[in-house]
Amino acid sequence: MKRLIRFGVALFVTLAATLTAHSQAKPFPSSDVQKIHERLLAQIDRIPIYDNHSHATFPDDSDMDAMAAPPDESSVLRLRDDNPEFVAGAKALFGYPYDDFKPEHAKWLIEKKKAAEASGSTAHWDSVLDKLNIETCLANRVALAPYLNPKRFHWVFFVDSFLFPFDNRDQSGKNGDMAVYIPLQEKALKRYMKQEGVSGLPADLAGYENFVRQTLADNQKKGGVAMKFEAAYFRSLYFRDPPRDKAEAIYAKYHRGGVPSDEDYRTFQDYIFRALIDQAGKLKLPVHFHSAVGIGDSFSLRNGNPLNLENVLRDPRYSKVKFVLIHGGYPYTLDMIWLTAAKNVYTDSSLVGYYVYPSELKNILKQWISLFPERMMFGSDAFPFNDAVGAEETFWLAARSARTAVAAALAELVAEGAFTEAKALQLARMYLHDNAAKLYGEMK
């Protein structure tokens, strides 16, 4: 009897070991990865996209962003005018008849887009989304344009201007980039003050806080689905937690004039930032952060590192706030995905999807999928680079790159035995559509 028991145990262990060996993922893909990729891509192309981040706009629309590129900034290889992928995008979207953007050829495309803008119709941008199978798109803008269909384009508004209510001459004088950025923040703050019927800075901090809170509430009523910080362009993303009395003293000292010291301004900004996050939580308004390398030649990679936000993202006071770290923290993409271990933190692949080619995007997405696939989203960061290469072509480039790259990442994981093709398609749909649709309350 004991022999039978021992034999049974041994047989069970052997079978268990055999099953485990067959189900364990392998470090190298099988030889049919290319065929798996082709099968997956054919189905992934049919998944409608929920675009978490774009600047859908015509190039002469000053409301496209609360920022602007400094003159003569450096440009990565893939975003230079001679990238043939942009020509491919123009052909796919508009039937562009040429193979380059020589001025005499680009005129054809520019005139077509100018006519669409002059019409004032929403048809142009709806058509772009339809051709790319993009169902819904978040538009980061100062205000939503009348040529964008609000059923397809949802508004994300900017809040950095609330951090700059005082005399900013020292801030704008720090470098050439800030000389461009700071006046735009002052302009945005004046716009919000006009919107709220505020003729000047309130007399005390309590009044300023009320103005900030009311602006957020009113922007949400006007259709805003999230608020956006571009703070990494101006300062470190590390926000301290100063007491209110310090911020109150600083406001009292400078709201009527005078140039704050860097330390005073930073302390005030840290406090108002926390007030903004608190109000976002009360309004159930997701909070977006620029969290990657930025435009301009003075952008600080150290200041923009998403790990600087860890003390905020992990703060139990904000556990109900939905944080979205835009642009995948590039180049800190591995740090980024570990931040999304918190259930209220998300990221997207916007900007990354056209900064790097699909071969590298595949590696980033594969890493994210392998860790926290529930908190990763597609984003295009569609943006006009000039009159010819517009947001339309960057929509095309980002969407095609993402579909191709995620299919490649999933094909490798399937070929390595990580999961089935059916599971791969479920993960692709989460990335391209479902995670964002759930976050913004459009899907149970």
C-alpha positions in Angstrom: 0.0 0.0 0.0 2.8 2.4 0.9 4.5 1.6 -2.4 1.3 2.4 -4.3 1.0 5.7 -2.4 4.7 6.6 -3.1 4.2 5.6 -6.8 1.0 7.8 -7.0 2.9 10.8 -5.4 5.8 10.3 -7.8 3.5 10.1 -10.8 1.7 13.3 -9.6 4.9 15.2 -9.2 6.1 14.0 -12.6 2.9 15.0 -14.3 2.9 18.4 -12.5 6.5 19.0 -13.6 5.6 18.1 -17.2 2.6 20.4 -17.3 4.6 23.2 -15.7 7.3 22.7 -18.3 4.8 23.0 -21.1 3.0 26.0 -19.7 6.1 28.0 -18.7 7.0 31.0 -20.9 10.2 30.7 -22.8 13.0 33.3 -23.2 13.1 33.1 -27.0 10.1 33.2 -29.4 9.3 30.3 -31.7 10.1 30.6 -35.4 6.5 31.5 -36.4 6.5 34.9 -34.7 6.1 36.7 -38.0 3.0 34.7 -38.9 1.5 35.4 -35.5 2.2 39.1 -36.0 0.4 39.1 -39.3 -2.6 37.4 -37.8 -2.8 39.7 -34.8 -2.2 42.9 -36.8 -5.1 42.0 -39.2 -7.4 41.9 -36.2 -5.8 44.8 -34.2 -6.4 47.1 -37.2 -10.1 46.6 -36.6 -10.0 47.7 -33.0 -11.4 51.3 -32.6 -8.9 53.6 -30.8 -9.6 55.8 -27.8 -6.8 58.4 -28.1 -5.8 59.6 -24.6 -3.8 62.6 -25.8 -3.7 64.9 -28.8 -3.5 68.5 -30.0 -6.0 68.2 -32.8 -5.8 71.6 -34.5 -5.0 73.6 -37.6 -1.5 75.1 -37.4 -2.5 78.7 -37.1 -4.9 78.1 -34.1 -3.3 79.8 -31.1 -5.6 77.8 -28.8 -4.0 74.5 -29.7 -1.8 74.6 -26.6 -0.9 76.7 -23.6 2.7 76.4 -24.8 4.7 77.1 -28.0 7.9 75.7 -29.3 10.9 78.0 -28.9 12.6 79.1 -32.2 15.3 76.8 -33.7 14.7 74.0 -31.2 16.4 70.6 -31.9 14.2 68.0 -33.6 14.5 64.2 -33.4 15.2 62.4 -36.6 11.7 61.0 -37.1 10.0 64.4 -36.9 12.1 66.2 -39.5 10.4 67.3 -42.7 12.2 64.8 -44.8 10.7 61.7 -43.0 9.0 59.8 -45.9 6.4 58.4 -43.4 4.8 61.9 -43.4 4.3 61.6 -47.2 2.8 58.2 -46.7 0.4 59.7 -44.2 -0.6 62.4 -46.6 -1.2 59.9 -49.3 -3.3 57.7 -47.1 -5.5 60.5 -45.7 -5.8 62.9 -48.6 -4.6 61.1 -51.8 -1.5 63.3 -51.9 -0.2 62.9 -55.5 3.5 63.6 -54.8 6.5 61.7 -53.2 8.0 64.6 -51.3 7.1 68.0 -49.7 8.9 70.3 -52.0 7.3 73.7 -51.8 5.6 73.5 -55.2 4.2 70.1 -54.2 3.3 70.8 -50.6 1.2 73.7 -51.8 -1.4 71.1 -53.0 -1.8 69.7 -49.4 -1.7 73.1 -47.7 -4.5 74.5 -49.9 -6.6 71.4 -49.2 -6.2 72.0 -45.4 -6.8 75.7 -45.7 -10.1 75.1 -47.5 -11.2 72.7 -44.7 -10.3 75.2 -42.1 -12.1 78.0 -43.9 -15.3 75.9 -44.1 -15.6 75.8 -40.3 -17.1 72.4 -40.5 -16.3 69.5 -38.2 -16.2 67.1 -41.3 -12.4 67.4 -41.8 -11.3 66.1 -38.4 -14.1 63.6 -38.2 -12.9 62.2 -41.5 -9.4 61.9 -40.2 -10.5 59.9 -37.2 -12.8 57.7 -39.4 -9.9 56.8 -41.8 -7.7 55.9 -38.8 -10.5 54.0 -37.0 -10.2 56.4 -34.0 -13.5 56.5 -32.1 -12.8 59.1 -29.5 -10.0 61.6 -29.0 -9.0 63.8 -26.0 -7.9 67.2 -27.3 -5.5 69.2 -25.1 -6.3 72.8 -25.8 -6.8 76.2 -24.2 -10.4 75.9 -25.5 -12.2 73.4 -27.6 -12.4 74.7 -31.2 -15.8 74.9 -33.1 -14.3 72.8 -35.9 -13.9 69.8 -33.5 -17.0 67.7 -33.0 -17.5 67.4 -29.2 -19.0 64.0 -29.7 -15.6 62.8 -30.9 -13.2 65.2 -29.4 -13.2 65.7 -25.6 -11.5 68.7 -23.9 -8.5 68.5 -21.6 -7.7 72.0 -20.2 -4.5 73.4 -18.8 -3.9 74.6 -15.2 -0.3 75.6 -15.0 -1.2 79.3 -15.3 -2.5 79.2 -11.7 1.1 78.7 -10.6 2.2 82.1 -12.0 0.0 84.9 -10.6 2.9 87.3 -9.6 5.5 89.4 -11.3 7.3 86.8 -13.5 10.2 88.9 -14.9 12.7 86.7 -13.1 11.0 83.5 -14.3 10.9 84.5 -18.0 14.5 85.7 -17.9 15.9 82.3 -16.9 16.5 81.2 -20.5 15.2 81.5 -24.1 12.6 78.8 -23.6 11.1 80.4 -20.5 11.0 83.7 -22.4 8.5 82.0 -24.7 6.6 80.0 -22.1 5.9 82.4 -19.3 4.1 85.1 -21.3 1.8 82.3 -22.5 1.0 81.3 -18.9 0.2 84.9 -18.0 -2.1 85.2 -21.0 -3.9 82.0 -20.0 -4.4 83.2 -16.4 -5.9 86.5 -17.7 -8.2 84.5 -19.9 -9.4 82.5 -16.9 -9.8 85.7 -14.8 -12.0 87.2 -17.6 -14.0 83.9 -17.8 -14.7 84.1 -14.0 -15.4 87.9 -14.0 -12.3 88.6 -11.9 -10.8 92.0 -12.7 -7.5 91.6 -10.7 -5.9 89.2 -8.3 -8.1 88.7 -5.2 -7.1 90.5 -2.0 -6.1 87.3 -0.1 -5.1 83.7 -0.6 -8.6 82.5 0.3 -10.0 84.6 -2.6 -7.4 83.2 -5.0 -8.1 79.6 -3.9 -11.9 80.2 -4.6 -11.1 81.6 -8.0 -8.9 78.5 -8.8 -11.6 76.1 -7.6 -14.4 77.8 -9.4 -12.5 77.9 -12.7 -11.9 74.1 -12.5 -15.6 73.5 -11.8 -16.7 75.8 -14.6 -14.3 74.2 -17.1 -15.7 70.8 -16.2 -19.2 72.1 -16.8 -18.1 73.4 -20.2 -17.0 69.9 -21.2 -13.6 69.4 -19.7 -12.9 65.7 -19.0 -9.5 66.2 -17.4 -7.0 68.9 -16.4 -3.4 69.0 -17.6 -0.1 70.2 -16.0 2.9 71.0 -18.3 4.8 72.0 -15.1 7.9 69.9 -16.1 8.7 72.7 -18.6 9.0 75.3 -15.8 10.3 73.5 -12.7 10.9 70.2 -11.0 7.9 67.8 -10.8 8.8 67.4 -7.1 6.1 69.3 -5.2 6.6 69.8 -1.5 3.7 70.1 1.0 4.1 73.5 2.6 1.7 74.8 5.3 -1.0 77.2 4.3 0.3 80.0 6.5 3.5 80.2 4.5 1.6 80.4 1.2 -0.7 83.0 2.7 2.2 85.2 3.7 3.8 84.9 0.3 0.5 85.8 -1.5 0.0 88.8 0.8 3.5 90.0 0.1 3.4 89.8 -3.7 -0.2 89.9 -5.0 0.0 93.7 -5.4 3.5 93.7 -6.9 7.2 92.8 -6.3 9.3 90.0 -7.8 9.2 86.9 -5.6 12.4 85.0 -4.9 12.7 81.6 -6.4 12.2 80.0 -3.0 9.1 82.0 -2.3 7.6 81.3 -5.7 8.3 77.6 -5.4 6.7 77.4 -2.0 3.6 79.2 -3.3 3.4 77.0 -6.3 3.8 73.8 -4.2 0.8 74.9 -2.1 -1.4 75.9 -5.0 -0.5 72.7 -6.8 -1.9 70.8 -3.8 -5.0 72.9 -3.8 -5.5 72.0 -7.5 -5.1 68.3 -6.9 -7.5 68.5 -3.9 -10.2 70.2 -6.1 -9.6 67.6 -8.9 -10.4 64.9 -6.4 -13.6 66.6 -5.3 -14.7 67.0 -8.9 -13.6 63.5 -9.9 -11.5 65.1 -12.6 -8.5 63.1 -13.8 -5.2 64.9 -13.6 -2.7 64.7 -16.6 1.0 65.4 -16.3 3.5 66.0 -19.1 6.1 63.4 -17.9 8.7 63.0 -20.6 11.4 64.9 -22.4 10.0 68.1 -23.8 10.5 70.6 -26.6 13.1 73.3 -26.4 16.8 73.0 -25.8 16.7 74.0 -22.1 14.3 71.3 -20.9 15.6 69.6 -17.8 15.4 65.8 -17.9 16.1 65.6 -14.2 13.3 68.0 -13.3 10.9 66.1 -15.6 11.6 62.7 -14.3 8.2 61.2 -13.4 9.7 59.7 -10.2 9.6 63.3 -8.8 5.9 62.8 -8.6 6.0 59.7 -6.4 5.3 61.6 -3.2 2.1 62.9 -4.7 1.0 59.8 -6.5 1.4 57.7 -3.3 -0.2 60.3 -1.0 -3.2 58.6 0.7 -5.1 62.0 0.6 -5.2 61.6 -3.2 -5.9 57.9 -3.5 -9.2 58.6 -5.2 -7.6 61.0 -7.8 -6.9 59.5 -11.2 -3.5 60.5 -12.3 -2.4 60.1 -16.0 1.3 60.4 -16.7 1.4 61.5 -20.4 4.1 60.4 -22.8 5.1 57.3 -20.9 7.8 59.2 -18.9 10.1 58.8 -22.0 13.0 58.0 -21.7 12.2 56.8 -18.1 9.7 54.3 -19.5 10.5 51.5 -17.0 10.3 53.9 -14.0 7.0 55.0 -15.4 5.3 51.6 -15.6 6.2 50.9 -12.0 4.5 54.1 -10.9 1.3 52.6 -12.3 1.5 49.8 -9.7 -0.8 52.2 -7.8 -4.3 51.6 -9.0 -5.1 55.3 -9.6 -2.1 55.9 -11.8 -2.1 55.5 -15.6 0.3 56.2 -18.5 0.1 56.5 -22.3 2.4 56.0 -25.3 1.8 59.5 -26.8 4.8 61.2 -28.2 6.8 58.0 -27.7 4.9 56.5 -30.6 6.4 59.0 -33.1 9.7 59.8 -31.4 10.9 56.2 -31.8 10.4 53.8 -34.6 8.0 50.7 -34.2 11.0 48.4 -33.4 11.8 50.3 -30.3 8.1 51.1 -29.4 7.5 47.4 -29.5 10.1 46.9 -26.7 8.5 49.5 -24.5 5.0 48.2 -25.0 6.2 44.6 -24.4 7.6 45.7 -21.1 4.4 47.5 -20.0 2.2 44.7 -21.1 4.3 42.3 -19.1 3.8 44.3 -15.9 0.6 46.4 -15.7 -1.5 46.2 -18.9 -4.6 47.6 -17.1 -3.0 51.0 -16.8 -1.5 51.7 -20.2 -3.3 53.6 -23.0 -2.7 54.7 -26.5 -2.1 58.4 -27.2 -1.2 60.0 -30.4 0.1 63.5 -29.3 -1.0 64.5 -32.8 0.4 68.0 -33.4 1.0 70.3 -36.4 4.7 70.8 -37.3 4.1 73.1 -40.2 1.5 74.0 -42.7 2.1 70.8 -44.7 2.9 68.3 -42.0 -0.1 68.8 -39.7 -1.8 67.0 -36.9 -3.5 64.9 -39.5 -0.2 63.2 -40.6 1.0 62.8 -37.0 -2.3 61.1 -36.1 -1.6 58.7 -38.9 2.0 58.1 -37.9 1.2 57.5 -34.2 -1.8 55.2 -34.9 0.0 53.1 -37.5 3.2 52.8 -35.3 1.2 51.8 -32.3 -0.9 49.2 -34.1 2.2 47.7 -35.7 4.3 47.8 -32.5 1.7 46.4 -30.1 1.0 43.5 -32.6 4.8 42.8 -32.7 5.1 42.9 -28.9 2.1 40.6 -28.4 3.3 38.3 -31.2 6.6 37.8 -29.4 4.9 37.1 -26.1 2.5 34.6 -27.7 5.5 32.9 -29.4 7.3 32.8 -26.1 4.3 31.0 -24.5 3.3 33.8 -22.3 -0.4 33.6 -23.3 -2.7 32.8 -26.2 -3.5 34.8 -29.3 -7.0 35.3 -27.9 -5.5 36.8 -24.7 -3.2 38.9 -26.9 -6.1 40.5 -28.7 -7.8 41.3 -25.4 -4.7 43.0 -24.2 -4.4 45.0 -27.5 -8.0 46.2 -27.0 -7.3 47.3 -23.5 -4.3 49.4 -24.7 -6.0 50.9 -27.7 -9.5 51.5 -26.3 -10.9 49.9 -23.2 -8.5 51.2 -20.5 -9.2 54.8 -21.5 -12.9 54.3 -22.1 -13.2 53.0 -18.5 -11.1 55.7 -17.0 -13.3 58.5 -18.5 -16.5 56.7 -17.6 -17.6 55.7 -21.1 -17.4 52.0 -20.5 -18.3 49.8 -17.5 
